[in-house]
Amino acid sequence: MKVEEFLDYVREAKSKATFKNYTTGLKKFIQWYGKTGNEILKERFEDLKSTEQQRRKRFNREIEKFHRHLKNIGHPQNTAVAYTEGIRQLLRYFDMDIKNLPSEVTRKTTTVKDYVPSVSEYRDMFNSGNILDRTIISMALDLAWRIGDFVKIRKDTLPNLDQQTPIPFDLITEKEEVISKSFLSAQTVQLLKTYLKTTKTDNPYLFPNGNGSHYDPEAIGKRLKVLAKKTKLHMPKGKRLRFHCFRKRFLSECANLKIDINTAKILVGKSVSKDMLTYLSEVQHVKAFEEVHNKLRLTEFKAVTNAKNAEIEALKKRIEEQDIMIAGLLRMFKNPEETRVKLEEITTTKAYATYVRDLGENELRKQAEEYKKLIEENNNNNH
């Protein structure tokens, strides 16, 4: 067991930002603990062979003390948690995990740092960019993948671009190792056909660098910042613009459209229960994607008249009411025994409609809370 083996693995398998976070945290722990990484591995190995429970849990206490030390010297909670990841991941790599740590050692506090551009702001950035910029923005809004998965797209993994759109584009995500059943819009497909003609034939990656590999995530982040500056994007002080904001915009639109949260998770590569994977059909995925894409469209944007706006608003209200009732009926379908008991108490059509509506509003309220957590969960992630 050698620390160098772990660092080589992280360097090759993880993002540049993750490698930096792990190595920084590990160096700080080694300095604080006063022993080399390899000596720490040996100690942990010997501890786990012991029959004494207190000795087996010794490193739990050491990591707690390290976390407390970081807080005492002025590091905020999220930084302290991030710096403990280096030693925790090192031990996990060699199957010597530290389990059951107190929540204060592992819990990150929620902060609102990301600035998520509106569709019109993304549209301005899109119109100010070259073919590479436009392809990145359009494709990022379609897929809503994490940057680590996005930059590693290879040209030979792209689907046939001559199919009818939207074109399915599946991926096994790196972080959660689940399938993302995503799609490419007609807008992105047209851009890809033009962009691919400009790429180097000897590099397999869709977004190649000059060294035979793929674009660095930080380089894409810099491109976005240049476009934001070029379009005079106004960001409040303390906010940041990063690639992950494409994912947040996509999920925000899913929430606004009241798309089933499990469908939204499948579209962006978040894990869902196996029974939900069976329950949700390909047709539902396509329909949901098309609804979101219509909101995120970057081209052919046309203004509508006031009269047309009034018609649209009236239609929206009708659809919202239908969504509430459908959500209520689905809740009844999923809980047949609860429904049977309640229906025995209902004597009028009006009471039945009220019952279904109340169920629907509760279901949509719970889904809105789930979306809020889903969108905010990566606020503290720097990559």
C-alpha positions in Angstrom: 0.0 0.0 0.0 1.5 3.3 -1.1 0.1 6.8 -1.2 1.6 7.2 -4.7 -0.7 4.5 -6.1 -3.7 6.3 -4.8 -2.6 9.7 -6.2 -1.9 8.1 -9.6 -5.4 6.7 -9.6 -7.0 10.0 -8.7 -4.9 11.9 -11.3 -6.0 9.5 -14.1 -9.6 8.8 -13.0 -10.9 12.0 -11.5 -11.0 15.7 -12.5 -8.2 18.1 -12.1 -10.2 19.9 -9.3 -10.8 16.7 -7.4 -7.1 15.8 -7.6 -6.2 19.2 -6.3 -8.8 18.9 -3.4 -7.6 15.5 -2.3 -3.9 16.2 -2.4 -4.3 19.5 -0.6 -6.4 17.9 2.2 -4.0 14.9 2.4 -0.9 17.2 2.7 -2.6 19.1 5.5 -3.5 16.0 7.4 0.0 14.5 7.1 1.5 17.8 8.3 -1.0 17.9 11.3 -0.6 14.2 12.2 3.2 14.3 11.9 3.7 11.1 10.0 4.1 10.2 6.3 1.2 8.9 4.3 2.6 5.4 4.1 3.2 5.4 7.9 -0.5 6.4 8.3 -1.6 3.5 6.0 0.4 1.0 8.0 -1.1 2.3 11.3 -4.6 2.0 10.0 -3.9 -1.5 8.7 -2.6 -2.6 12.1 -5.5 -0.9 13.9 -8.1 -2.9 11.8 -6.4 -6.2 12.7 -6.9 -5.4 16.4 -9.7 -7.0 18.4 -10.0 -3.9 20.5 -12.9 -1.8 19.3 -11.4 1.5 20.6 -8.2 0.9 18.6 -10.2 0.0 15.5 -11.9 3.3 15.8 -8.8 5.3 16.5 -8.7 7.1 13.2 -12.3 8.1 13.5 -11.2 10.2 16.5 -8.1 11.5 14.7 -10.2 12.7 11.8 -12.6 14.4 14.2 -9.7 16.1 15.9 -8.3 17.2 12.5 -11.6 18.6 11.5 -11.8 20.5 14.8 -8.3 21.8 14.3 -9.2 23.2 10.8 -12.2 25.0 12.3 -10.1 26.4 15.1 -7.6 27.9 12.8 -10.3 29.7 10.9 -11.4 27.4 8.0 -15.2 27.5 7.4 -17.2 24.3 7.7 -17.3 23.5 4.0 -13.5 23.9 3.6 -12.9 21.8 6.7 -15.1 19.0 5.4 -13.4 19.2 2.0 -9.9 18.9 3.6 -10.9 15.8 5.5 -11.7 14.1 2.1 -8.1 13.6 1.3 -7.3 11.2 4.1 -10.8 9.6 4.0 -10.5 8.8 0.3 -6.9 7.5 0.7 -8.1 5.0 3.3 -11.2 4.1 1.3 -9.1 3.3 -1.8 -7.3 0.6 0.2 -10.6 -0.8 1.7 -9.9 0.7 5.1 -12.8 3.1 5.2 -13.6 5.4 8.1 -17.3 4.9 8.8 -19.9 6.5 11.2 -18.2 9.8 11.5 -20.3 12.5 13.2 -22.4 14.7 10.9 -20.4 17.8 11.7 -17.3 16.2 10.1 -19.1 15.3 6.9 -22.0 17.8 6.6 -21.6 20.8 4.2 -23.6 23.9 4.8 -25.8 25.1 2.0 -24.5 28.3 0.4 -25.9 30.2 -2.6 -22.8 31.0 -4.7 -23.9 30.0 -8.2 -25.3 32.5 -10.6 -27.6 30.6 -12.9 -28.1 32.7 -16.1 -31.6 33.1 -17.5 -32.4 31.7 -20.9 -32.1 35.1 -22.5 -28.6 35.6 -20.9 -27.5 32.2 -22.2 -28.9 33.3 -25.6 -26.8 36.4 -25.5 -23.7 34.4 -24.7 -24.5 31.9 -27.5 -24.9 34.7 -30.0 -21.6 36.2 -29.0 -19.6 33.0 -29.4 -17.9 31.1 -32.2 -18.9 27.7 -33.4 -17.1 26.0 -30.5 -18.8 28.2 -27.9 -22.2 27.7 -29.5 -21.8 24.0 -29.6 -20.8 23.8 -25.9 -23.7 26.0 -24.8 -26.3 24.3 -26.8 -25.1 20.8 -26.0 -24.7 21.6 -22.3 -28.3 22.8 -22.1 -29.5 19.7 -23.8 -27.5 17.2 -21.7 -27.2 18.9 -18.3 -24.3 16.6 -17.5 -21.5 17.3 -15.0 -18.4 18.8 -16.5 -16.3 15.7 -15.9 -18.7 13.6 -18.1 -19.1 16.4 -20.7 -15.5 17.1 -21.5 -14.8 13.3 -22.0 -17.3 12.9 -24.8 -15.6 11.1 -27.7 -16.6 11.6 -31.3 -17.1 7.8 -31.8 -19.7 7.7 -28.9 -22.0 10.3 -30.6 -25.2 8.8 -32.0 -26.0 8.9 -35.7 -26.7 12.6 -36.3 -28.9 11.9 -39.3 -31.8 10.5 -37.2 -35.0 12.3 -36.5 -34.6 14.7 -33.5 -34.5 14.7 -30.6 -31.8 12.0 -30.8 -31.2 9.8 -27.7 -27.7 10.0 -26.3 -27.1 7.7 -23.3 -24.2 7.8 -20.9 -23.1 5.9 -17.8 -22.2 8.8 -15.5 -18.8 8.8 -13.8 -19.8 10.1 -10.4 -22.9 8.1 -9.7 -22.4 5.3 -12.3 -26.0 5.4 -13.4 -27.4 5.8 -16.9 -28.3 9.2 -18.2 -31.0 8.9 -20.8 -30.4 12.3 -22.5 -31.2 13.8 -25.9 -29.7 16.0 -28.6 -32.0 18.7 -30.0 -32.2 19.7 -33.6 -30.4 22.9 -32.7 -27.5 21.0 -31.3 -27.3 18.4 -34.0 -27.1 21.2 -36.7 -24.3 22.8 -34.7 -22.4 19.5 -34.3 -22.5 18.8 -38.0 -20.8 22.1 -38.6 -18.4 22.0 -35.6 -17.2 18.4 -36.3 -15.7 19.6 -39.6 -13.4 21.9 -37.7 -12.0 19.4 -35.2 -8.7 17.5 -35.6 -9.1 14.0 -37.1 -6.3 12.6 -34.9 -7.9 13.4 -31.6 -10.8 11.1 -30.5 -12.4 13.7 -28.2 -15.3 15.9 -29.2 -13.7 18.9 -27.4 -9.9 18.2 -28.0 -7.0 20.1 -26.6 -3.6 20.4 -28.3 -2.0 17.5 -26.4 -4.1 14.6 -27.8 -6.5 14.7 -24.8 -9.8 16.5 -24.1 -10.5 20.1 -23.1 -9.7 20.9 -19.5 -12.8 21.7 -17.4 -11.2 24.9 -16.2 -10.6 25.9 -19.8 -14.3 25.6 -20.6 -15.1 27.6 -17.4 -12.8 30.4 -18.7 -14.6 30.4 -22.1 -17.9 30.9 -20.3 -16.5 33.8 -18.2 -15.1 35.5 -21.4 -18.6 35.2 -23.0 -20.2 36.6 -19.9 -17.9 39.6 -19.9 -18.4 40.1 -23.6 -22.2 40.2 -23.2 -21.9 42.4 -20.0 -23.6 39.7 -17.9 -24.5 41.3 -14.6 -23.6 39.0 -11.7 -24.2 40.1 -8.1 -21.2 40.3 -5.9 -20.3 36.9 -4.3 -21.9 34.9 -7.1 -20.0 32.7 -9.6 -20.6 31.4 -13.1 -19.6 27.9 -13.9 -20.5 25.0 -16.1 -22.6 23.3 -13.5 -25.1 26.2 -13.9 -26.3 24.6 -17.2 -27.5 21.6 -15.1 -29.2 23.9 -12.6 -31.0 25.8 -15.4 -32.2 22.5 -16.9 -33.5 21.2 -13.6 -35.0 24.6 -12.8 -37.0 24.5 -16.0 -38.1 20.9 -15.2 -39.3 22.2 -11.8 -41.2 25.1 -13.5 -42.8 22.7 -15.9 -43.8 20.3 -13.1 -42.1 17.4 -14.8 -42.0 14.3 -12.7 -38.8 14.5 -10.7 -37.8 11.0 -11.4 -38.0 11.7 -15.2 -35.8 14.8 -14.6 -33.2 12.8 -12.7 -33.1 10.2 -15.5 -32.5 12.9 -18.1 -29.5 14.4 -16.2 -28.0 11.1 -14.9 -29.2 11.1 -11.3 -30.0 7.7 -9.6 -33.6 6.7 -9.2 -35.1 3.5 -7.8 -35.2 0.5 -10.2 -39.0 0.3 -10.0 -39.2 3.9 -11.3 -36.9 3.0 -14.2 -39.4 0.4 -15.2 -42.4 2.7 -14.6 -41.2 5.6 -16.7 -41.2 5.0 -20.5 -39.0 6.3 -23.3 -42.0 8.2 -24.6 -42.2 10.1 -21.3 -38.5 10.9 -21.5 -38.8 12.4 -25.0 -41.9 14.4 -24.1 -40.2 15.8 -21.0 -37.1 16.7 -22.9 -39.0 18.5 -25.7 -40.9 20.5 -23.1 -37.7 21.6 -21.4 -35.9 22.3 -24.7 -38.8 24.5 -25.9 -38.0 26.7 -22.9 -34.2 26.6 -23.4 -34.2 27.1 -27.2 -31.3 29.4 -28.2 -32.4 30.0 -31.8 -35.5 31.0 -33.7 -36.8 32.9 -30.7 -39.9 35.0 -31.7 -41.9 37.5 -29.8 -45.6 37.0 -29.4 -48.4 39.6 -29.3 -50.2 40.6 -26.1 -53.3 38.8 -27.3 -51.3 35.6 -27.9 -49.8 36.1 -24.4 -53.2 36.2 -22.9 -54.2 33.0 -24.7 -51.0 31.3 -23.5 -51.5 32.4 -19.9 -55.1 31.0 -19.9 -53.9 27.8 -21.4 -51.1 27.6 -18.7 -53.7 27.9 -15.9 -55.8 25.1 -17.4 -52.7 22.9 -17.7 -51.7 23.7 -14.1 -55.1 22.6 -12.9 -54.9 19.4 -14.9 -51.4 18.8 -13.5 -52.8 19.1 -9.9 -55.6 16.6 -10.6 -53.3 14.2 -12.4 -50.8 14.3 -9.5 -53.7 13.6 -7.1 -55.0 10.6 -9.1 -51.5 9.2 -9.3 -51.2 9.4 -5.5 -54.4 7.6 -5.2 -53.2 4.9 -7.6 -50.0 4.4 -5.6 -51.8 4.2 -2.3 -54.9 2.0 -3.0 -55.7 1.1 0.6 -55.5 4.7 1.8 -57.7 5.7 -1.1 -60.3 3.0 -0.5 -60.7 4.1 3.2 -61.1 7.7 2.2 -63.5 7.1 -0.7 -65.8 5.3 1.7 -66.2 8.7 3.6 -66.9 10.7 0.4 -70.5 11.2 -0.6 -70.5 14.0 -3.2 -68.7 14.6 -6.5 -67.5 18.0 -5.2 -66.0 16.4 -2.1 -64.3 13.8 -4.4 -62.8 16.6 -6.6 -61.6 18.5 -3.5 -60.0 15.3 -2.1 -58.1 14.7 -5.4 -57.1 18.3 -5.7 -55.7 18.3 -2.1 -53.7 15.2 -2.8 -52.4 16.7 -6.0 -51.3 19.9 -4.4 -49.5 18.0 -1.6 -47.7 15.8 -4.2 -46.6 18.8 -6.2 -45.5 20.6 -3.1 -43.3 17.7 -2.1 -41.9 17.5 -5.6 -41.0 21.2 -5.5 -39.1 20.6 -2.2 -37.2 17.7 -3.9 -36.3 19.9 -6.8 -35.1 22.6 -4.5 -32.7 20.1 -2.8 -31.6 18.6 -6.1 -30.8 22.0 -7.6 -29.0 23.2 -4.5 -27.0 20.1 -3.7 -23.9 21.1 -5.6 -23.7 24.7 -4.5 -20.5 23.9 -2.6 -18.9 21.8 -5.3 -16.2 23.7 -7.2 -16.1 21.6 -10.3 
